[in-house]
Amino acid sequence: MSPSPSNKREDAASSVNLTKVTSKLQVEGEKTSSIEVHSLPFHIEYDGPAPVSAYFIQEKDKEVGSCTSAAPATGAASDGKSSKNPKKIASFRGRELKGEEFSFSGGAANTKNDKASSPGAQVQELPGSSTNNTSAAAFVMRKMKNEDTEELEWRLSDRVSDITVWNAGREISEADEFPQLMQWMNIIAPALHT
């Protein structure tokens, strides 16, 4: 069933126009804090800052051995490769978790940006350029009521240089989604964009 001409007009009328926006990102150098990020293999009803180091006790995985060892005692992949990332072990509500720490290479750290002005506007985050060895995001604002040009000001508040990914009861493997994503971000994406 093809859309009627009246439906086409409604679609055109409801489309969102992008407005001209001047965007600034304030980078305050060493004043930004580094935050610890964990990806847990289950859902909890909270998403925000928490005193992780006080309640979530982590240890080096003794079974795997040193993270720089070429041949760990156990936990090596079947193809003979071993991970260069530090392996960790912890528990959450009595369940064993095995984790691995992944770092963002090439100075491309993830950032948390706080909007300093223009409350109430909807913002779409787009890939951006690099500022002070930190990947900054470019932002485009969508105005819902009018098409005035507005200036947005952003403040870099936190830096994320690494993330610990956890699995329940088993080690992180190269077949998991996150190691594949990190490989793409650290190796393939820079090669495509050069």
C-alpha positions in Angstrom: 0.0 0.0 0.0 1.5 3.3 -1.1 1.2 6.4 1.1 -1.4 8.9 0.1 -0.4 12.4 -1.0 -1.8 13.7 2.3 0.6 11.4 4.3 3.5 12.7 2.3 2.6 16.3 3.2 2.4 15.3 6.9 5.8 13.6 6.8 7.3 16.7 5.2 5.7 19.0 7.7 6.9 16.9 10.7 10.5 16.7 9.6 13.1 18.4 11.9 15.3 21.1 10.5 18.8 21.6 11.8 19.7 25.1 12.8 23.0 26.9 12.6 24.8 26.4 15.9 28.1 27.7 17.1 29.6 25.1 19.5 32.5 25.6 21.9 34.2 23.0 24.0 36.1 24.2 27.0 39.0 21.9 27.8 40.4 22.7 31.2 43.5 20.5 30.9 44.5 18.8 34.1 41.4 20.0 36.0 39.3 17.2 34.4 39.0 14.1 36.5 39.6 10.5 35.3 36.7 8.2 36.0 36.6 4.5 36.4 34.2 2.7 34.1 32.9 -0.9 34.5 30.7 -2.8 32.1 28.8 -5.5 34.1 27.1 -8.5 32.5 23.7 -7.8 34.1 21.2 -5.0 34.6 21.0 -2.9 37.8 18.5 -0.2 38.5 21.1 2.6 38.8 23.2 4.4 36.1 25.5 7.0 37.5 28.5 7.7 39.8 29.1 5.3 42.6 32.0 4.7 45.2 33.1 1.6 43.2 36.5 1.2 44.9 34.8 1.1 48.3 32.3 -1.7 47.5 33.4 -3.5 44.4 36.7 -5.3 45.4 38.8 -6.4 42.4 41.9 -8.5 42.3 44.4 -9.6 39.7 43.3 -13.0 38.3 45.9 -15.3 39.8 45.0 -18.2 37.5 45.9 -16.1 34.4 49.2 -14.8 35.9 50.9 -11.6 34.9 49.1 -9.5 32.3 52.3 -9.1 30.3 53.2 -12.8 30.3 53.5 -14.4 26.9 52.3 -17.8 28.3 49.9 -17.5 31.2 49.4 -20.5 33.4 45.8 -20.9 32.2 43.3 -19.0 30.3 45.2 -18.7 27.0 43.1 -18.8 24.0 43.0 -22.0 21.9 45.1 -20.3 19.1 48.0 -19.7 21.5 47.4 -15.9 21.7 47.3 -14.3 25.1 45.7 -10.9 26.0 48.0 -8.0 26.8 45.1 -6.5 28.9 45.2 -6.8 32.7 42.8 -9.6 33.8 40.8 -9.1 37.0 38.5 -11.2 39.2 35.7 -10.0 41.5 32.3 -11.0 42.8 29.0 -9.2 42.8 26.2 -10.5 45.1 28.1 -13.8 45.5 28.6 -14.4 41.7 32.1 -14.7 40.3 33.0 -12.2 37.7 36.1 -12.3 35.4 37.1 -9.1 33.7 39.6 -7.5 31.4 40.7 -3.9 31.3 40.7 -2.2 27.8 42.5 1.1 27.1 41.7 3.6 24.4 44.9 3.9 22.4 46.4 6.8 20.4 45.3 9.4 22.9 41.6 8.9 21.9 40.0 8.9 25.3 36.3 8.9 25.7 35.0 12.1 27.3 32.0 13.2 29.3 30.9 16.7 28.3 28.5 18.8 30.3 26.4 21.4 28.6 27.1 24.8 30.1 24.3 26.8 28.4 21.1 26.5 26.4 18.9 24.4 28.7 15.9 22.7 27.2 17.4 22.1 23.7 17.7 18.7 22.2 21.2 17.8 21.2 22.5 15.3 18.8 26.1 14.1 19.3 28.2 13.6 16.2 31.8 12.3 15.8 34.2 15.1 16.4 37.8 16.2 16.2 40.7 15.7 18.6 41.5 18.3 21.2 44.5 18.0 23.6 44.8 14.3 23.0 41.2 13.8 24.0 38.5 12.9 21.5 36.0 15.8 21.6 32.5 15.5 20.2 30.9 17.9 17.9 27.4 18.8 18.7 24.4 19.9 16.6 21.4 21.3 18.3 17.9 20.6 17.1 15.4 23.4 17.8 11.8 22.2 18.2 10.0 25.6 18.2 11.9 28.0 16.0 15.0 28.1 13.8 17.0 30.8 15.6 20.8 30.4 15.6 22.1 29.7 19.1 25.5 29.3 20.7 26.2 26.2 22.8 29.0 26.0 25.2 30.3 22.7 26.4 32.7 22.0 29.3 34.8 18.8 29.4 34.2 17.3 32.8 35.6 13.8 32.9 38.0 11.6 31.0 37.7 7.9 30.5 41.1 6.3 29.4 40.1 2.7 30.0 37.1 0.5 30.7 36.9 -2.9 32.6 34.5 -5.3 30.9 33.2 -8.2 33.1 31.7 -11.6 32.2 29.9 -13.9 34.7 32.0 -16.9 35.5 34.1 -16.9 32.3 37.0 -14.9 30.8 36.6 -12.3 28.1 37.4 -13.8 24.8 38.2 -12.4 21.3 34.7 -13.6 20.2 33.0 -11.2 22.6 31.5 -8.0 21.3 33.6 -5.5 23.3 37.1 -6.8 22.3 35.9 -6.7 18.7 34.7 -3.1 19.1 38.0 -2.1 20.7 39.9 -3.7 17.9 37.8 -1.7 15.4 38.3 1.5 17.3 42.0 1.2 17.9 43.1 -0.4 14.6 40.6 -0.4 11.8 38.9 3.0 12.3 42.2 5.0 12.3 43.3 3.2 9.2 40.0 4.0 7.4 40.2 7.7 8.3 43.8 8.4 7.3 
